Amino acid sequence: MRDGAIPRSRSGGGGRNDKRINEFLQAPVNEAFAHWNLDFAAEELRQTNFQVVDAREEYPVTRFYDVGAVYYLRMMEWQVPGFTASIRSETNSSRPFWFR
């Protein structure tokens, strides 16, 4: 990295990120990343001699209205390990759903 460069990072929020997805699907929260949060990431950077000049944490709304939910959960395999489309049908819900 060049001197004076300012890297940016966007990371998930450990066990809190999209937790309502797991609740809706009645799937356990993946605890493998529960320790990963803003404080943890900032400290890791400081330990490698980075200067943290701005740090923010947000949990935006994630909305699904169609098959995009299946694609999302297959791509984000850490959210619901072992996810299959049959989990969605087990909720007996045909309405659009969203998570905060």
DSSP file (Angstrom, degrees, kcal/mol; ACC not computed):
  #  RESIDUE AA STRUCTURE BP1 BP2  ACC     N-H-->O    O-->H-N    N-H-->O    O-->H-N    TCO  KAPPA ALPHA  PHI   PSI    X-CA   Y-CA   Z-CA
    1    1 A M              0   0    0      0, 0.0     3,-0.1     0, 0.0     2,-0.0   0.000 360.0 360.0 360.0 140.6    0.0    0.0    0.0
    2    2 A R    >   -     0   0    0      1,-0.1     3,-1.8     2,-0.1     2,-0.1  -0.348 360.0 -92.0 -69.9 151.4    1.3    3.5   -0.8
    3    3 A D  T 3  S+     0   0    0      1,-0.2    -1,-0.1    -2,-0.0     3,-0.1  -0.410 113.6  19.7 -60.0 137.5    2.2    5.9    1.9
    4    4 A G  T 3  S+     0   0    0      1,-0.3    -1,-0.2    -2,-0.1     2,-0.1   0.380  89.7 141.6  82.9  -4.2   -0.8    8.1    2.9
    5    5 A A    <   -     0   0    0     -3,-1.8    -1,-0.3     1,-0.1     0, 0.0  -0.389  42.9-146.1 -69.9 149.0   -3.3    5.7    1.4
    6    6 A I        -     0   0    0     -3,-0.1     2,-0.1    -2,-0.1    -1,-0.1  -0.918  12.9-156.4-119.0 104.1   -6.6    5.2    3.2
    7    7 A P        -     0   0    0      0, 0.0     2,-0.4     0, 0.0     0, 0.0  -0.455   4.7-151.6 -76.9 152.8   -8.0    1.7    3.0
    8    8 A R        -     0   0    0     -2,-0.1     2,-0.4     2,-0.0    -2,-0.0  -0.929  10.7-170.1-121.7 149.4  -11.7    1.0    3.5
    9    9 A S        -     0   0    0     -2,-0.4     2,-0.4     2,-0.0     0, 0.0  -0.997  13.0-167.3-140.7 144.5  -13.3   -2.1    4.8
   10   10 A R        +     0   0    0     -2,-0.4     2,-0.3     0, 0.0    -2,-0.0  -0.982  23.0 168.9-130.4 120.7  -16.8   -3.4    5.0
   11   11 A S        -     0   0    0     -2,-0.4    27,-0.1     1,-0.0     2,-0.1  -0.892  35.1-100.2-132.0 159.0  -17.3   -6.4    7.2
   12   12 A G        -     0   0    0     -2,-0.3     2,-0.4     1,-0.1     3,-0.1  -0.316  34.1-116.5 -73.3 162.6  -20.2   -8.4    8.7
   13   13 A G    >>  -     0   0    0      1,-0.3     3,-2.0    24,-0.1     4,-0.5  -0.275  39.4-122.0-100.3  46.5  -21.2   -8.0   12.3
   14   14 A G  G >4 S-     0   0    0     -2,-0.4     3,-0.7     1,-0.3    20,-0.3  -0.220  83.8  -8.9  57.2-136.8  -20.5  -11.4   13.8
   15   15 A G  G 34 S+     0   0    0     19,-0.3    -1,-0.3     1,-0.2    19,-0.1   0.605 135.7  58.6 -71.7 -11.7  -23.5  -13.0   15.4
   16   16 A R  G X4 S+     0   0    0     -3,-2.0     3,-1.5    18,-0.1     2,-0.4   0.700  75.8 105.6 -91.2 -20.0  -25.6   -9.8   15.0
   17   17 A N  T << S-     0   0    0     -3,-0.7    42,-0.1    -4,-0.5    -5,-0.1  -0.468 107.0 -19.9 -69.9 118.9  -25.4   -9.4   11.3
   18   18 A D  T >> S+     0   0    0     -2,-0.4     3,-1.5    42,-0.2     4,-0.8   0.806  85.3 156.1  54.4  33.6  -28.7  -10.4    9.7
   19   19 A K  H <>  +     0   0    0     -3,-1.5     4,-1.9     1,-0.3     3,-0.2   0.801  63.6  66.2 -58.4 -30.4  -29.6  -12.3   12.8
   20   20 A R  H 3> S+     0   0    0     -4,-0.2     4,-2.8     1,-0.2    -1,-0.3   0.766  90.8  63.5 -67.8 -23.4  -33.3  -12.0   12.0
   21   21 A I  H <> S+     0   0    0     -3,-1.5     4,-2.3     2,-0.2    -1,-0.2   0.953 105.6  45.3 -60.0 -47.9  -32.8  -14.2    8.9
   22   22 A N  H  X>S+     0   0    0     -4,-0.8     5,-2.8    -3,-0.2     4,-0.5   0.904 113.0  50.0 -62.7 -41.7  -31.8  -17.0   11.2
   23   23 A E  H ><5S+     0   0    0     -4,-1.9     3,-0.9     3,-0.2    -1,-0.2   0.927 110.9  49.2 -63.0 -44.0  -34.7  -16.3   13.5
   24   24 A F  H 3<5S+     0   0    0     -4,-2.8    -2,-0.2     1,-0.3    -1,-0.2   0.897 116.3  41.8 -62.3 -41.0  -37.2  -16.3   10.6
   25   25 A L  H 3<5S-     0   0    0     -4,-2.3    -1,-0.3    -5,-0.2    -2,-0.2   0.438 109.0-124.5 -85.6   0.4  -35.9  -19.6    9.3
   26   26 A Q  T <<5 +     0   0    0     -3,-0.9    -3,-0.2    -4,-0.5    -4,-0.1   0.891  63.9 143.2  54.1  41.9  -35.6  -21.0   12.8
   27   27 A A      < -     0   0    0     -5,-2.8    -1,-0.2    -6,-0.2    -2,-0.1  -0.875  56.4-104.2-109.8 143.4  -32.0  -21.7   12.1
   28   28 A P        -     0   0    0      0, 0.0     2,-0.3     0, 0.0    -1,-0.0  -0.328  38.6-105.4 -65.3 148.4  -29.3  -21.4   14.8
   29   29 A V        -     0   0    0      1,-0.1     2,-0.8    51,-0.1    51,-0.1  -0.580  35.3-114.0 -72.5 133.7  -27.0  -18.3   14.6
   30   30 A N    >   -     0   0    0     49,-0.5     3,-0.7    -2,-0.3    -1,-0.1  -0.600  30.0-170.0 -71.6 109.6  -23.6  -19.3   13.4
   31   31 A E  G >   +     0   0    0     -2,-0.8     3,-1.4     1,-0.2     4,-0.3   0.504  64.5  93.9 -81.3  -4.4  -21.4  -18.6   16.4
   32   32 A A  G 3  S+     0   0    0      1,-0.3    -1,-0.2    46,-0.1     3,-0.2   0.788  98.3  30.2 -60.5 -27.0  -18.1  -19.1   14.4
   33   33 A F  G X  S+     0   0    0     -3,-0.7     3,-1.8     1,-0.1    -1,-0.3   0.159  82.3 115.6-117.4  17.8  -17.9  -15.3   13.8
   34   34 A A  T <  S+     0   0    0     -3,-1.4   -19,-0.3   -20,-0.3   -18,-0.1   0.790  76.4  55.5 -60.2 -28.4  -19.7  -14.0   17.0
   35   35 A H  T 3  S+     0   0    0     -4,-0.3     2,-0.9    -3,-0.2    -1,-0.3   0.646  84.0 100.7 -77.2 -14.7  -16.4  -12.3   18.1
   36   36 A W    <   +     0   0    0     -3,-1.8     2,-0.3     4,-0.1    -3,-0.1  -0.623  48.8 125.2 -83.1 107.1  -16.2  -10.4   14.8
   37   37 A N  S  > S-     0   0    0     -2,-0.9     4,-2.6   -24,-0.1     5,-0.2  -0.824  74.8 -79.2-145.3-175.8  -17.4   -6.8   15.4
   38   38 A L  H  > S+     0   0    0     -2,-0.3     4,-2.7     1,-0.2     5,-0.2   0.917 126.2  49.3 -59.3 -46.9  -16.1   -3.3   15.0
   39   39 A D  H  > S+     0   0    0      1,-0.2     4,-2.2     2,-0.2    -1,-0.2   0.911 112.5  48.2 -60.7 -43.0  -14.0   -3.3   18.2
   40   40 A F  H  > S+     0   0    0     -5,-0.2     4,-2.2     2,-0.2    -2,-0.2   0.940 113.8  46.0 -62.9 -48.2  -12.4   -6.6   17.2
   41   41 A A  H  X S+     0   0    0     -4,-2.6     4,-2.0     1,-0.2    -2,-0.2   0.910 112.7  50.2 -63.3 -43.4  -11.6   -5.5   13.7
   42   42 A A  H  X S+     0   0    0     -4,-2.7     4,-2.4    -5,-0.2    -1,-0.2   0.905 110.8  49.6 -62.9 -41.1  -10.2   -2.1   14.8
   43   43 A E  H  X S+     0   0    0     -4,-2.2     4,-2.3    -5,-0.2    -1,-0.2   0.898 108.0  53.4 -66.0 -39.8   -8.0   -3.7   17.3
   44   44 A E  H  X S+     0   0    0     -4,-2.2     4,-0.6     1,-0.2    -1,-0.2   0.907 110.6  48.0 -60.1 -41.1   -6.6   -6.2   14.8
   45   45 A L  H ><>S+     0   0    0     -4,-2.0     5,-2.3     1,-0.2     3,-1.0   0.921 110.1  51.0 -65.9 -44.2   -5.8   -3.3   12.5
   46   46 A R  H ><5S+     0   0    0     -4,-2.4     3,-1.8     1,-0.3    -2,-0.2   0.881 104.6  58.0 -60.8 -37.5   -4.0   -1.3   15.3
   47   47 A Q  H 3<5S+     0   0    0     -4,-2.3    -1,-0.3     1,-0.3    -2,-0.2   0.702 105.1  51.1 -67.7 -17.7   -2.0   -4.4   16.2
   48   48 A T  T <<5S-     0   0    0     -3,-1.0    -1,-0.3    -4,-0.6    -2,-0.2   0.037 127.0 -99.4-106.7  25.4   -0.6   -4.4   12.6
   49   49 A N  T < 5S+     0   0    0     -3,-1.8     2,-0.3     1,-0.2    -3,-0.2   0.698  76.3 140.7  68.6  24.4    0.3   -0.7   12.9
   50   50 A F      < -     0   0    0     -5,-2.3     2,-0.6    -6,-0.1    -1,-0.2  -0.720  48.6-133.8 -88.3 148.6   -2.7    0.7   11.0
   51   51 A Q        -     0   0    0     -2,-0.3     2,-0.8     2,-0.0    -5,-0.0  -0.921  12.7-145.2-102.1 120.6   -4.1    4.0   12.4
   52   52 A V        +     0   0    0     -2,-0.6     3,-0.1     1,-0.2   -10,-0.0  -0.769  25.7 169.8 -87.5 113.6   -7.9    3.8   12.6
   53   53 A V        +     0   0    0     -2,-0.8     2,-0.3     1,-0.3    -1,-0.2   0.659  67.7  13.6-100.4 -19.1   -9.2    7.3   11.8
   54   54 A D        +     0   0    0      2,-0.0     2,-0.4     0, 0.0    -1,-0.3  -0.938  62.2 177.4-156.7 133.0  -12.9    6.5   11.5
   55   55 A A        +     0   0    0     -2,-0.3     2,-0.3    -3,-0.1   -16,-0.0  -0.989   5.9 173.7-142.1 129.6  -14.9    3.5   12.5
   56   56 A R        -     0   0    0     -2,-0.4     2,-0.4     2,-0.0    -2,-0.0  -0.968  15.5-154.9-136.7 150.8  -18.7    3.0   12.2
   57   57 A E        +     0   0    0     -2,-0.3     2,-0.3     2,-0.0    -2,-0.0  -0.993  19.4 167.0-129.8 129.6  -21.0    0.1   12.7
   58   58 A E        -     0   0    0     -2,-0.4   -45,-0.1     2,-0.0    -2,-0.0  -0.959  27.2-157.7-138.1 155.4  -24.4   -0.3   11.1
   59   59 A Y        -     0   0    0     -2,-0.3     3,-0.1   -42,-0.1   -47,-0.0  -0.716  27.5-166.5-131.1  80.8  -27.0   -3.0   10.7
   60   60 A P        -     0   0    0      0, 0.0     2,-0.2     0, 0.0   -42,-0.2  -0.171  29.8 -91.2 -69.2 162.5  -29.0   -2.0    7.6
   61   61 A V        -     0   0    0     37,-0.0     2,-0.5   -43,-0.0    39,-0.2  -0.529  34.4-155.8 -72.2 135.6  -32.3   -3.6    6.6
   62   62 A T  E     -A   99   0A   0     37,-2.7    37,-2.9    -2,-0.2     2,-0.4  -0.975  14.7-170.4-113.3 122.2  -32.1   -6.6    4.3
   63   63 A R  E     -A   98   0A   0     -2,-0.5     2,-0.4    35,-0.2    35,-0.2  -0.896  10.5-171.9-117.8 143.8  -35.2   -7.2    2.2
   64   64 A F  E     +A   97   0A   0     33,-2.0    33,-1.3    -2,-0.4     3,-0.1  -0.999  15.3 164.7-131.6 135.0  -36.2  -10.1    0.0
   65   65 A Y        +     0   0    0     -2,-0.4     2,-0.2    31,-0.2    -1,-0.1   0.395  69.5   4.6-124.2  -3.1  -39.3  -10.2   -2.2
   66   66 A D  S >  S-     0   0    0     30,-0.0     3,-1.7     0, 0.0     4,-0.3  -0.709 111.3 -40.5-156.4-156.6  -38.4  -13.2   -4.5
   67   67 A V  T >> S+     0   0    0      1,-0.3     4,-1.7    -2,-0.2     3,-0.8   0.551 106.6  93.0 -64.5  -7.1  -36.0  -16.0   -5.1
   68   68 A G  H 3> S+     0   0    0      1,-0.2     4,-2.8     2,-0.2    -1,-0.3   0.798  76.1  63.8 -56.7 -28.7  -33.2  -13.5   -4.3
   69   69 A A  H <> S+     0   0    0     -3,-1.7     4,-2.4     2,-0.2    -1,-0.2   0.898 101.6  48.9 -62.8 -40.3  -33.3  -14.7   -0.7
   70   70 A V  H <> S+     0   0    0     -3,-0.8     4,-1.8    -4,-0.3    -2,-0.2   0.934 112.6  47.6 -64.7 -45.8  -32.2  -18.2   -1.9
   71   71 A Y  H  X S+     0   0    0     -4,-1.7     4,-2.2     1,-0.2     5,-0.2   0.934 112.0  50.7 -59.9 -46.6  -29.4  -16.7   -3.9
   72   72 A Y  H  X S+     0   0    0     -4,-2.8     4,-2.7     1,-0.2    -2,-0.2   0.929 111.3  46.8 -57.5 -48.8  -28.3  -14.5   -1.0
   73   73 A L  H  < S+     0   0    0     -4,-2.4     7,-0.3     1,-0.2    -1,-0.2   0.781 111.8  50.8 -70.8 -25.7  -28.2  -17.4    1.5
   74   74 A R  H  < S+     0   0    0     -4,-1.8     3,-0.5    -5,-0.2    -1,-0.2   0.860 114.6  43.8 -75.8 -34.8  -26.3  -19.7   -0.9
   75   75 A M  H  < S+     0   0    0     -4,-2.2     2,-0.9     1,-0.2    -2,-0.2   0.864 114.7  49.2 -75.8 -36.3  -23.7  -16.9   -1.5
   76   76 A M  S >X S+     0   0    0     -4,-2.7     3,-2.6    -5,-0.2     4,-0.6  -0.496  71.6 164.5 -99.2  61.7  -23.5  -16.0    2.2
   77   77 A E  T 34  +     0   0    0     -2,-0.9     6,-0.2    -3,-0.5    -1,-0.2   0.656  66.7  64.6 -61.8 -17.1  -23.0  -19.6    3.4
   78   78 A W  T 34 S+     0   0    0      1,-0.2    -1,-0.3    -3,-0.2   -48,-0.2   0.697  90.9  67.4 -76.2 -18.1  -21.8  -18.6    6.8
   79   79 A Q  T <4 S+     0   0    0     -3,-2.6   -49,-0.5     1,-0.3    -2,-0.2   0.961 124.4   4.2 -67.4 -51.1  -25.2  -17.0    7.6
   80   80 A V  S >< S-     0   0    0     -4,-0.6     3,-1.8    -7,-0.3    -1,-0.3  -0.758  85.7-145.0-134.0  85.4  -27.1  -20.3    7.6
   81   81 A P  T 3  S+     0   0    0      0, 0.0    -3,-0.1     0, 0.0    -7,-0.0  -0.249  85.9  16.9 -53.6 133.2  -24.6  -23.2    7.2
   82   82 A G  T 3  S+     0   0    0      1,-0.2    -8,-0.1    -5,-0.2    -4,-0.1   0.628  88.2 174.4  80.4  14.1  -26.2  -26.0    5.2
   83   83 A F    <   +     0   0    0     -3,-1.8     2,-0.3    -6,-0.2    -1,-0.2  -0.255   5.1 176.0 -57.5 136.1  -29.0  -23.8    3.9
   84   84 A T    >>  -     0   0    0      1,-0.0     3,-1.8     0, 0.0     4,-0.6  -0.942  44.3-109.4-132.9 159.3  -31.3  -25.4    1.3
   85   85 A A  H >> S+     0   0    0     -2,-0.3     4,-1.2     1,-0.3     3,-0.5   0.749 112.7  71.8 -60.7 -23.1  -34.4  -23.9   -0.3
   86   86 A S  H 3> S+     0   0    0      1,-0.2     4,-1.3     2,-0.2    -1,-0.3   0.781  85.7  65.7 -66.3 -24.8  -36.5  -26.4    1.7
   87   87 A I  H <4 S+     0   0    0     -3,-1.8     4,-0.4     1,-0.2     3,-0.3   0.919  99.8  51.7 -61.5 -41.5  -35.8  -24.4    4.9
   88   88 A R  H X< S+     0   0    0     -4,-0.6     3,-1.3    -3,-0.5     5,-0.5   0.903 107.6  51.0 -61.3 -42.9  -37.7  -21.5    3.4
   89   89 A S  H >< S+     0   0    0     -4,-1.2     3,-1.4     1,-0.3    -1,-0.2   0.767  98.5  67.3 -69.8 -23.2  -40.8  -23.6    2.6
   90   90 A E  T 3< S+     0   0    0     -4,-1.3    -1,-0.3    -3,-0.3    -2,-0.2   0.650  86.7  69.2 -71.0 -13.5  -40.8  -25.0    6.2
   91   91 A T  T <  S-     0   0    0     -3,-1.3    -1,-0.3    -4,-0.4    -2,-0.2   0.621  96.8-138.7 -79.1 -11.0  -41.8  -21.6    7.5
   92   92 A N    <   +     0   0    0     -3,-1.4     2,-0.4    -4,-0.2    -3,-0.1   0.854  58.6 129.7  57.0  37.6  -45.2  -21.9    5.9
   93   93 A S        +     0   0    0     -5,-0.5    -1,-0.2     1,-0.1    -2,-0.1  -0.983  35.8 175.2-126.6 131.2  -45.1  -18.3    4.8
   94   94 A S        +     0   0    0     -2,-0.4    -1,-0.1    -3,-0.1     3,-0.1   0.338  54.1 103.7-110.7   4.7  -45.7  -17.0    1.3
   95   95 A R  S    S-     0   0    0      1,-0.1    -2,-0.1     0, 0.0     2,-0.0  -0.495  82.6 -97.1 -84.4 155.0  -45.5  -13.3    2.2
   96   96 A P        -     0   0    0      0, 0.0     2,-0.3     0, 0.0   -31,-0.2  -0.370  47.2-160.7 -60.7 151.2  -42.5  -11.1    1.4
   97   97 A F  E     -A   64   0A   0    -33,-1.3   -33,-2.0    -3,-0.1     2,-0.3  -0.964  14.3-173.2-137.9 155.5  -40.2  -10.9    4.4
   98   98 A W  E     -A   63   0A   0     -2,-0.3     2,-0.4   -35,-0.2   -35,-0.2  -0.956  10.4-146.5-144.8 162.2  -37.4   -8.5    5.6
   99   99 A F  E      A   62   0A   0    -37,-2.9   -37,-2.7    -2,-0.3   -81,-0.0  -0.971 360.0 360.0-133.5 143.4  -34.9   -8.5    8.4
  100  100 A R              0   0    0     -2,-0.4   -82,-0.1   -39,-0.2   -81,-0.1   0.314 360.0 360.0-118.7 360.0  -33.4   -5.7   10.4
